[in-house]
Amino acid sequence: MAVRLTSKRVWMLCLIVLAILVLMLLRAISPSRGGDKPAGPPPGEYTLFGKEQQVVIRGYDGDAMEPFISKDGRFLLFNNNNEKPANTNLHYSVRVDDLTFDYKGELAGVNTAALEGVPSLDRKGTLYFVSNRSYDTTHSTLYRGHFSDGVVTDVQLVPGVSRQEPGIVNFDAEISGDGQTLYFVDGDFRTKSPPKTADIVIATLQGDSFSRLPRSAELLSHVNLAGALQYAPCISEDGLEFFFTRVDRRDAHPMPQICRVARKTVDEPFDSPQRVQSIDGFVEGPTLSADGHLLYYHKRDKDRLVICVVRR
């Protein structure tokens, strides 16, 4: 039997169709609930690195901290545990692949009974590192020497960096690939340890000495957050991307996080930090491969410190 569409029925069908369209629209624009996936990453997070993987250093079973990957990708430098009673020394290994390195031993010509750690290399083979061997008399901790296949020669203090104030310690540093720019940390240990403050500073090479850049505070204005500790600087080859470790003491349970900032030119300040989303737990000390694809760092794994990597 044929059904006649009266004007009343037509209006009812129109209202039903309209109601369905409204429900579909509301579902599309409403925030996710329950088990639905979020619409996008939380603000302030950098999402382009993938899943974390642990690095294997064949022939070495101790703690591994403060990694540095050489610009040619051949060497992975690091130090062992930096907490007493350990004698913190510099070690090196040779690349097998992105996740595997062969341990070659301690760096020759550089280690003492004092603390030696936080290695970095420029493309010419100049090694920069931290040591407290002479701090009581020099109030300086940053050293450099020439690195060649595991041997370091001509070790000397880096001039022009220390503020020469008792209790102010430069406890982290990284040299740029061209050897012209040094990123380091001013830590205030005058009242207690860990430091009261820790901020990153930029210095440039002037002859044989470094000089603090007058615009350092401006360029790092989004990096050095009041009430937080900023340390373990890491600069990309082009100087446009910067990684560092932050501990925000305003948090209820402060935990080190690895953050990223970027800029369009080397003459402008870095933008607001983003936490690297795929890195969590107790993590510190980022180091970036020269091509920018791999980010290495150390992580606390139960009672050990291990080196991990994420791939972009």
Number of C-alpha atoms within 10 A of each C-alpha: 3 4 5 7 10 9 8 8 11 10 12 12 12 10 12 11 11 12 12 10 12 12 10 11 11 10 11 10 9 9 11 12 8 6 6 8 9 11 10 6 10 10 8 14 15 17 14 11 17 15 11 15 13 16 18 19 23 14 12 14 11 13 18 24 27 28 28 27 26 21 20 10 15 14 21 22 26 26 25 23 20 18 9 8 7 11 16 21 22 26 23 24 25 20 16 14 12 14 15 16 21 18 20 16 13 19 21 16 15 20 19 14 11 13 21 25 28 26 27 28 26 19 14 13 18 19 22 26 24 22 24 21 16 12 15 11 9 14 18 27 23 25 19 22 21 17 22 14 13 18 13 19 15 10 16 12 18 18 15 17 23 20 13 14 12 15 16 20 24 26 21 25 25 26 26 21 23 12 18 14 22 23 21 23 25 22 23 20 16 14 9 9 9 11 16 14 19 27 21 24 23 23 21 19 16 12 8 8 12 19 17 19 16 10 15 15 16 14 20 20 15 14 28 21 16 13 14 19 23 26 30 24 23 26 25 18 17 14 17 17 20 21 26 24 23 26 20 18 14 10 10 7 8 12 16 21 22 26 25 23 21 20 16 12 12 13 11 14 21 22 17 15 21 18 21 20 19 16 21 14 11 14 23 27 25 27 28 25 18 18 12 14 11 17 21 27 25 24 25 16 12 7 7 13 19 24 26 20 23 20 16 11
